[in-house]
Amino acid sequence: MPKNGVNAGVAVFATCIYPAAVYGDGETLLESLLRPNPICAPVLAAATKHEVQILYTQIDRDAANRPHFTQHEYRVNPEDYFYPASTIKLAGALLALEKLNQLGIAGVDRHTPVRIDSAFSGQTEVREDPTAPDGLPTIAHYIRKLFAVSDNDAYNRLYEFVGQQRMNEGLLEKGYRDVRLTHRLAIARSPEENRHTNPLTFYQGDQVLYQQPMLVNPHTWRAPAPIPKGEGHIQDGALVAAPKDFVGSNYMSVEVLQDLLMAVFFPEELSTDRRFDLRPNDYRFLYRAMSMLPRECPHPQYDPKKYYDSYVKFFLFGDSKAPMPDSVRIFNKVGLAYGYVTDNAYIVDFERGVEFLLTAVVLVNENGIFNDGAYEYDEVGLPFLAELGRVIYKYELERKREYRPDLSKWRINYGP
């Protein structure tokens, strides 16, 4: 797959990514699977309106259980902007864990209490977190909340720890292009306020272990040209009869989203310059956090009636509130905002020996007005992603494999 003029299978991966084949009548595999489906077909028939992008990666193991990847895509184009919403939180978690390791300060790790201060307009302090085991905020607790229910404040605190400049450069230096991380989530802040991130202190008892001053990004991150979307948008409670411009908004392409999954689950298959500076226990922590269902989270404890199993698991189960089967685990990060519905997942079925990577986005905004809250999430978006996941899963069940994968690495203890 060409990426920025370079073949990704050579530049990115130590093992090969095999090119996708073309199926009957010039269709790609994804088209041949989805067009006959009564739920997926109407969305594909209006794929331009719905801004659909899908990236599906098959995984075949060899006799040594080493993975080999074959990618299939539908309308994937890094130049086609979509609002990534909470999917970017995976990057925040990776960069926060990496920064802790690179600080190399004794006693400072993801479990160390952190105090967040305020030194600039729009910043807020944090001294306590009543949902944490001991009532004190930590990077680990923020990451758990970030994945368990997609907590926005949790991401914002990681953004403040890493700093806006490092949030971007930490990815760009590793070759993850098509990225702009410009702002906190779910709170209105000016570009200047988002360039400034809070001072903070890691401590144990009365002992200060590390103090970080307020960080200021000297660069202004914006798209190189306007990104107008829709026919109008709501601003300050009033309808503006002009497209919404996403020029200063966050962005992360479908390819980069899935590349980050590869960096978490298959780091040994990446060239060394693409890997994050994580320890084995960081990976295990991420595997647990990314796949834990809300009812399995000991801290915070979530009401299963509100936070049902599929609350942040859109593929396969996003159109249902029924309990998910124990044999299937979805390691993922979803996004839902401005009518864009996105999921980025590594999916395994331990009983049936199935594993695959799937990343997809669909826009459901029938009236073309952004920020009015009138989106067809339940009617179109979630059913499409759920059915997409089921179609691929069924195909994977029927697909011939020379070797059954050993998935024991992904079995996690979700106890306290």
PyMOL commands that set and color helices and strands:
alter all, ss='L'
color gray80, all
select helices_A, chain A and resi 8-11+24-26+29-34+40-45+47-50+85-103+139-148+152-162+164-172+191-195+254-265+267-269+272-274+280-291+294-296+377-398+408-410
alter helices_A, ss='H'
color red, helices_A
select strands_A, chain A and resi 2-3+6-7+17-18+53-61+67-74+114-116+179-180+196-197+200-204+207-212+215-216+228-229+232-235+238-240+244-245+251-252+328-337+340-349+354-363+369-370
alter strands_A, ss='S'
color yellow, strands_A
deselect
rebuild
show_as cartoon
